[in-house]
Every structure is written in C-alpha cells, then in structure tokens.
Amino acid sequence: MTSIRYPGAATSEGAQELSARGQMTAGELLRESGSVLRMSEAAAAEQADRAPGDQETMIINMGPQHPSTHGVLRLMLELEGETVLRSKPIVGYLHTGMEKTGEDLTYLQGPTNVTRMDYAAPLFNELVFSLATEALLQVEIPPRATWIRMLMTELNRIASHFLFLATNGLDLGAISMILYGWRERDLVLQFFEKTTGLRMNHNYIRPGGVAADLPDGWRDDVLRILDALPARLQEYDELMTGQPIWRARTQGVGVLTAEEAIALGATGPILRASGVPWDLRRDIPYLAYEEVDFNVVVGTYGDVFDRYAIRLNEIRESIGLVRQILDRIPRGDYRVQNKKVTPPPRARIDESMEALIHHFKIFTEGFKVPEGEVYVAVESPRGELGCYLVSDGSAKPYRMHIRGPSFVNLQTLPHMLRGGLIADAVAVISSVDPIMGEVDR
C-alpha cells in the first residue's frame, strides 16, 4: 500500500496533521507518541526504526463528518493493513469561541453561554460557572439552593450516562440500545422541561442560586423516574454486560493503564476505569456531597468494557444519591436575598417602580464582582470540569477559561488506539464519550 498525500492548503491543518513517517525525525515522533509518558528520544528513534516504511502504510481520515466520531472530530490514522500504528485527533471544526464570548457577557448572562458547551450535561456547565462567580462575590447560597443543584446535576449525570449507553451500543451494533437509552433519558428530560422550561441548555443554575423553585409535584415525578430505572438497568445487563459478542468487542480493547491516564491528565470514568479512585465529589467535596453516601466506582483493566461498566454502575450510584437528596432537601429560599445579585420577584415588578428599575438595571448592566481570580472544579459525567475566572471589578469577566474534560481526555486516544484494529477505533472513540461542543468551546 502507498501513503496518501494531501496536496494543497484546502485540506491542511498545518502542525495538527499527522505527517508521513518518512518525513518525521525521532524528536517529532517522540513529541507525537511519547513525550507525555516520558519516552526517551532514543526509544522513539528505535520505535521509528522498527516501524514499516511509508510504502507499507497509508494515512487515512476518519471524520470530521463520520457518525461515530460523536461530532466534528477528525482523526488521522496511519494504518498497516487494518492495524492502527499511529493516530492524531484534530479538533477545532466547531470553533464556537465561548470563552471569549463569555468575556463580553455579564455574570448574570454567563450561564446562557456556558450551558451550551457540554450540551449533554448543561447543568454542570452552569454549576461550575456559578460556583466560580459566587467564590469571587463571597456569597453563600441558601441550603435549599445547594440541594436543588445537587438534585438537578445528579439527574443530569443519569441522563448523560444514558446517552452514552445509547450511542455506545449503537456504535458497536447493539441497535436496540439507541432506543432504550433514549427512552430512559427522556424520563429525566421531561422532568427538566417541567422544572426549567427546557429539555437542555437550561440557564437554570445561576449565580446566587437557581432560577426558580422546584414545581408542584416534583417529588412524585422524581420518584417515578427512580422507580422505573433499576429494572431497565437490569435489562441492559442482560442485553450487553454478559453478552459474548459485546465482551469480545470491548474487553482488552483500548487499554489505558493508570500511569498513562494520570500522565495524560485524564479524569472521570476514563481515569476510574484504569483503577484510580478519583472523584471530585468525594476527594474535593463541593455543594453538600460530604453529607451523602456513595461509592466511587473503579475498574481494573482500563479497557472499553471497564469504561462502559463504570458509567452503567454510576447511574445506580446516582439513583442512590438522588434518593438521599429527596430525604435531605430543606425548605427555604432557592436563591440569595441579596438585591445586588438577585433580581426582584416577578410579582413585585407589577407593583413597585423601584422593583421595576432594579430588575431593569440588573438585567441590562449586571452586578459588579470584586477584583480577583478563582478556579473551581466539579465532577461532570466526563471528568473534571473547571472554570477559571478573573474579575477586574466590572460586571463582566476579564478572563474566562474552561477546563473541559472532553478536550483533555481526547489526548488519550492515540495511546488507546495504537496497535489495535481500525474496527476497534469506533469502540475506543465511543468509550471516551467526547462532547465536541466542550472540546471546541
């Protein structure tokens, strides 16, 4: 086979692209495949010498429009037959620029922007931005708002993991899973629509608390969801977990060791699947997670099967968490009663000119945040979701940067894919569960 070349600037992404092996020095190969894992230049040169020549390999594109790359992700793969020798994720095709946009929006408008990054887990984006803003404001939100945030984000974790199970099954040929996973996820989205008015991109968690209290009958709605899910999860175990074809497609595929996962900065189910019990809810608690009991689910082999099993069992843990939250959620205010941060109640606007002026000013000018900088992180369904904010004392962030777990986790792909079959690339990409809105934010 011969290498495929890409002449002309129309298809070139410059230094991002995967170069032909014959055009690479040992140092370039080192940077591409081993620098993070402390491979020496001599070892990289030895690897280059042992590898087949350009006439025995070919470089192909997978994506950015491939259905199983879960969005506009492009992978360049160097193949020898059907074996993947090297790979390189190429990102940037969505180019939304949300961080720069966030610097032109007030802190009150911020959640409407960040909620669209990880659109499968929008409430986590709103939460981390709000926590960072509240840290700069040095305000403490009411206990009810804290527990409402926990309730909504744990339900969002369940919905996100159901989306993973649906698409992971579809990617590997378990067609029924896209129907079942979508069905279960819809139970949660219906509750979200009743509570926030929207099924996704809610703008519900805001600096100072939440946008509105829980609706009438919310407890019964949540209990109906929780009562329906265990039997459905048992069906998934029967359909996939013990199924010989499923195990053959996932066990021993895309292995990532604990040392590699830590060196590459992986977090979330990818890191825990490699046997590292790291979960920010337990290890660096936020909200009221230190007051509830749950297990951190870990794997053993760090393969595609472990990453599937982790998310399946995290749904069970989140169900237990939500039941505890139902018992612990207190009465009281759902947002801080600080007029500098919180708009007046809707009913007051029709009764008071001062309330109308207050409402107008807070939504047009925003509220000023003291100078300072802060980094806050939460455990999203994909790992550590962090928000770094710098305030210059105005009503808009001077700088905003998001630590998106999907972006960091993508750099594990070349290490998982190396030496595997191209047919397994679909399984490995799916097991990372990347959301490209968060990658190209």
C-alpha positions in Angstrom: 0.0 0.0 0.0 1.1 3.6 -0.6 0.8 6.6 1.6 -2.0 9.1 0.7 -0.8 12.7 0.4 -2.9 15.8 0.9 -1.7 18.4 -1.6 -2.9 22.0 -1.3 -3.8 24.2 1.6 -7.6 23.3 1.3 -7.2 20.1 3.4 -4.2 21.1 5.6 -4.5 21.8 9.3 -0.8 22.6 9.5 1.1 21.2 12.5 -2.1 19.5 13.8 -2.0 17.0 10.9 -0.3 13.5 11.1 2.8 13.6 9.0 4.1 10.6 6.9 6.5 8.6 9.0 9.3 9.1 6.5 9.1 12.9 6.9 9.4 12.7 10.7 12.5 13.0 12.8 12.9 10.9 16.0 12.2 14.1 18.0 8.9 14.7 16.2 7.9 11.1 16.7 8.8 11.5 20.4 6.5 14.5 20.8 3.7 12.8 19.0 3.7 9.4 20.8 5.7 9.5 23.9 6.7 12.8 25.4 3.9 12.9 28.0 4.7 9.4 29.0 8.4 10.2 29.5 9.7 8.2 26.5 13.3 8.9 25.7 14.4 10.2 22.3 16.5 7.1 21.8 13.4 4.9 22.5 11.4 7.0 20.0 14.2 6.5 17.4 14.2 2.8 18.0 10.4 2.7 17.5 10.8 4.6 14.3 13.5 2.1 13.0 11.3 -0.9 13.8 8.2 0.6 12.1 7.3 -0.2 8.5 8.2 2.2 5.8 5.8 4.6 4.0 5.3 2.1 1.2 3.8 -0.4 3.6 1.4 2.0 5.3 -1.3 4.5 4.5 -2.7 7.6 6.2 -6.5 8.0 6.2 -9.0 10.4 7.6 -11.8 9.3 10.0 -14.2 12.2 10.3 -14.9 15.1 10.9 -18.3 14.0 9.5 -18.1 10.4 10.5 -21.2 9.4 12.5 -19.2 7.5 15.2 -16.8 10.4 15.9 -19.6 11.9 18.0 -19.5 15.3 16.5 -17.0 17.1 14.3 -13.9 15.2 15.4 -11.3 14.3 12.8 -8.8 11.5 13.4 -5.9 10.9 11.1 -4.8 7.2 11.3 -1.7 5.6 10.0 -2.6 2.0 9.1 -0.6 -1.1 8.2 -3.4 -3.3 6.8 -6.1 -2.9 9.4 -3.8 -2.2 12.3 -3.5 1.3 13.6 0.1 2.3 14.0 -0.3 6.0 14.9 -3.3 8.3 15.2 -3.8 12.0 15.8 -7.1 13.8 16.9 -7.6 17.1 15.0 -10.0 19.5 16.6 -11.3 23.0 16.0 -14.0 22.4 13.4 -16.8 23.6 15.7 -14.9 26.8 16.8 -17.6 28.4 18.9 -15.4 30.8 20.9 -17.5 30.6 24.0 -14.7 31.6 26.4 -14.1 34.9 24.5 -17.8 35.4 24.2 -18.1 34.9 28.0 -15.8 37.9 28.5 -18.4 40.1 26.7 -21.4 39.0 28.7 -22.3 39.9 32.3 -22.0 37.4 35.1 -25.8 37.1 35.0 -25.8 36.3 31.3 -22.8 33.9 31.7 -24.8 30.7 32.3 -26.7 31.1 29.0 -23.3 30.9 27.2 -21.6 28.1 29.1 -24.6 25.8 29.2 -24.1 25.2 25.5 -20.6 23.7 25.9 -21.3 20.2 27.1 -24.8 20.1 25.7 -25.3 16.6 27.1 -24.6 17.8 30.7 -25.6 21.5 30.5 -26.4 21.9 34.2 -22.8 21.1 35.2 -21.5 24.0 33.0 -24.0 26.4 34.7 -23.0 25.0 38.1 -19.2 25.5 37.7 -19.6 29.0 36.4 -22.0 29.9 39.2 -19.7 28.5 41.9 -16.8 30.4 40.5 -18.8 33.7 40.4 -20.0 33.1 43.9 -16.5 32.5 45.1 -15.5 35.9 43.8 -18.6 37.5 45.2 -18.0 35.7 48.5 -21.7 34.9 48.8 -23.1 31.8 50.4 -26.2 30.4 48.8 -29.2 29.1 50.8 -29.2 25.4 51.7 -32.2 24.7 49.6 -30.5 26.1 46.5 -27.5 23.8 47.3 -29.6 20.7 47.4 -31.6 21.6 44.4 -28.4 22.0 42.5 -27.3 18.5 43.7 -30.6 17.0 42.7 -30.5 18.5 39.2 -26.9 17.7 38.4 -27.2 14.1 39.6 -30.3 13.7 37.4 -28.3 15.3 34.6 -25.5 12.7 35.2 -28.0 9.9 34.8 -29.3 11.4 31.6 -25.8 11.9 30.2 -24.8 8.3 31.0 -27.9 7.0 29.4 -27.0 9.0 26.3 -23.6 7.3 26.4 -25.1 3.8 26.8 -27.4 4.5 23.8 -24.7 5.7 21.5 -22.1 3.2 22.7 -24.5 0.4 22.0 -25.3 1.8 18.5 -21.6 2.3 17.6 -20.9 -1.4 18.3 -24.0 -2.8 16.6 -26.4 -3.2 19.6 -29.1 -1.3 17.7 -31.8 -1.7 20.4 -29.7 0.3 22.9 -30.2 3.6 21.0 -34.0 3.1 21.5 -33.7 2.0 25.2 -31.2 4.6 26.2 -33.1 7.4 24.5 -36.3 6.2 26.3 -34.7 6.3 29.8 -33.0 9.6 29.1 -36.3 11.1 28.1 -37.8 10.4 31.5 -35.2 12.8 33.0 -35.6 15.4 30.2 -39.3 15.6 30.8 -38.7 16.5 34.4 -36.1 19.1 33.3 -38.7 20.6 31.0 -41.2 20.8 33.7 -38.7 22.4 36.1 -36.7 24.8 33.9 -38.9 25.1 30.8 -36.3 23.5 28.5 -35.0 20.0 27.9 -31.4 21.2 27.5 -29.4 24.4 27.7 -31.5 25.5 30.7 -30.0 28.6 32.2 -31.4 27.3 35.5 -28.4 27.3 37.8 -27.4 30.9 38.2 -25.0 32.9 40.4 -26.8 33.2 43.7 -28.9 30.0 43.5 -31.3 28.7 40.9 -33.8 30.5 38.5 -37.0 29.1 40.1 -38.1 26.7 42.8 -39.0 23.1 42.0 -42.5 22.8 40.5 -45.6 21.3 42.3 -45.4 17.5 42.4 -41.7 17.4 41.8 -41.0 14.8 44.4 -43.5 12.3 42.9 -42.1 13.0 39.4 -38.5 12.2 40.6 -39.7 9.0 42.5 -41.4 7.8 39.3 -38.1 8.1 37.5 -36.1 6.4 40.2 -38.6 3.5 40.5 -38.5 2.9 36.7 -34.7 2.8 36.2 -33.4 -0.3 38.2 -35.4 -2.8 36.1 -34.3 -1.0 32.9 -30.6 -1.2 34.0 -31.1 -4.9 34.6 -32.3 -5.2 31.0 -29.0 -3.6 29.9 -27.0 -6.1 31.9 -28.8 -8.9 30.1 -28.6 -7.2 26.7 -24.9 -6.2 26.8 -22.9 -6.9 30.0 -22.9 -10.7 29.8 -23.3 -10.9 26.0 -20.4 -12.8 24.4 -20.2 -10.5 21.3 -20.3 -7.4 23.4 -17.5 -8.7 25.6 -15.4 -9.7 22.6 -15.7 -6.2 21.1 -14.9 -4.4 24.3 -12.7 -6.5 26.6 -9.0 -5.9 26.2 -9.7 -3.2 23.6 -8.3 0.4 24.0 -6.4 -0.4 27.2 -5.1 2.6 29.2 -3.0 2.0 32.3 -3.3 4.0 35.5 0.1 5.5 34.9 -0.8 6.6 31.4 -4.2 8.0 32.4 -2.6 10.1 35.2 0.3 11.3 32.9 -2.2 12.4 30.2 -4.4 14.3 32.6 -7.5 12.0 32.1 -10.3 12.4 34.6 -13.8 10.9 35.1 -14.8 7.4 34.0 -11.6 7.1 31.9 -9.4 7.6 34.9 -11.5 5.5 37.2 -11.7 2.7 34.6 -7.9 2.4 34.9 -8.2 1.7 38.6 -7.7 5.2 40.1 -10.4 6.1 42.6 -10.5 9.9 42.0 -13.9 11.7 42.1 -14.1 15.4 43.0 -17.4 14.8 44.8 -15.6 12.7 47.4 -12.0 13.9 47.2 -12.6 17.7 46.9 -16.2 18.0 48.0 -18.4 20.9 46.8 -22.1 21.7 47.4 -23.1 19.2 50.2 -21.5 16.0 48.8 -19.7 15.4 52.1 -23.1 14.8 53.7 -24.3 12.0 51.5 -23.0 8.4 51.0 -22.0 7.0 47.7 -19.3 4.7 46.2 -16.7 5.7 43.7 -16.9 3.0 41.0 -13.5 1.9 39.7 -12.3 -0.6 37.0 -9.4 -2.9 36.8 -8.1 -3.2 33.2 -8.8 0.3 31.8 -10.4 -1.1 28.6 -13.6 -0.2 26.7 -15.6 -2.7 28.7 -14.5 -1.1 32.0 -15.4 2.4 30.8 -18.9 1.1 29.8 -19.4 -0.7 33.1 -18.3 2.3 35.1 -20.9 4.5 33.6 -23.6 1.9 33.9 -22.9 1.5 37.6 -22.5 5.2 38.2 -26.2 5.5 37.2 -27.0 3.2 40.0 -24.9 5.3 42.4 -26.6 8.5 41.2 -30.0 6.9 41.8 -29.0 6.3 45.4 -27.7 9.8 45.7 -31.0 11.3 44.4 -33.0 9.3 46.9 -30.8 10.7 49.7 -31.3 14.2 48.4 -35.1 13.8 48.4 -34.9 13.0 52.1 -32.5 15.8 52.9 -33.7 18.7 50.8 -34.7 21.5 53.2 -37.4 24.2 52.9 -36.4 27.9 52.4 -35.2 30.3 49.8 -33.9 29.0 46.4 -31.6 32.0 45.8 -29.8 34.5 47.9 -31.8 37.5 49.1 -29.1 40.0 48.1 -30.6 42.8 46.0 -27.2 43.4 44.4 -27.1 39.9 42.9 -30.7 38.7 42.8 -33.5 40.3 40.7 -36.8 41.1 42.4 -39.7 38.5 42.4 -41.7 38.7 39.2 -44.9 39.7 41.0 -43.1 42.7 42.6 -42.3 44.2 39.1 -46.1 44.9 38.5 -46.5 46.5 41.9 -43.3 48.6 42.5 -41.5 51.2 40.4 -38.3 50.5 42.4 -38.6 46.8 41.7 -39.0 47.5 38.0 -35.9 49.8 38.0 -34.0 47.2 40.0 -35.0 44.4 37.5 -34.1 46.6 34.5 -30.7 47.6 35.8 -29.6 44.1 36.9 -30.5 42.5 33.6 -29.0 45.3 31.4 -26.0 46.3 33.5 -25.4 43.2 35.6 -23.8 43.2 39.0 -20.2 44.1 39.7 -17.9 41.4 41.0 -14.8 42.3 43.2 -11.4 42.0 41.7 -9.7 38.7 42.0 -9.2 35.3 40.3 -10.5 31.9 41.1 -10.6 28.3 39.9 -13.4 26.0 40.8 -13.9 22.4 39.6 -16.8 20.0 39.7 -17.2 16.3 38.7 -19.1 16.3 35.4 -20.1 13.0 33.7 -16.9 13.2 31.7 -14.5 14.2 34.4 -13.0 17.4 36.0 -14.9 20.4 34.6 -13.1 23.5 35.8 -13.8 27.3 35.5 -11.1 29.9 35.8 -12.4 33.4 36.2 -10.5 36.7 36.5 -12.5 39.8 37.6 -11.3 43.4 37.2 -14.2 44.7 39.3 -16.6 45.2 36.5 -19.9 43.4 35.7 -18.1 41.2 33.1 -15.3 38.6 33.5 -11.9 40.0 32.5 -10.9 36.4 31.6 -12.7 33.2 31.5 -11.2 29.8 30.8 -12.9 26.4 31.0 -11.1 23.2 31.7 -13.2 20.9 29.5 -12.7 17.2 30.4 -13.6 16.1 26.8 -10.7 18.2 25.4 -8.2 16.7 27.8 -9.5 13.2 27.6 -9.1 13.2 23.8 -5.3 13.1 24.1 -5.7 9.5 25.4 -6.9 8.3 22.0 -3.5 7.8 20.3 -2.4 5.7 23.2 -5.6 3.6 23.3 -5.7 3.1 19.5 -2.0 2.1 19.0 -1.7 -1.5 17.9 -5.4 -2.1 17.6 -7.7 -2.7 14.6 -9.4 0.1 12.8 -12.7 -1.7 13.6 -11.9 -1.1 17.2 -11.4 2.6 16.7 -15.1 3.2 16.8 -15.4 1.4 20.1 -12.5 3.3 21.6 -13.8 6.7 20.5 -17.2 5.9 21.9 -15.7 4.8 25.2 -14.2 8.3 25.7 -17.6 9.8 25.3 -16.4 13.2 23.9 -18.7 16.2 23.5 -17.3 18.4 20.8 -19.0 21.5 22.0 -16.9 21.2 25.1 -13.7 20.5 23.1 -14.1 23.4 20.6 -15.5 25.8 23.1 
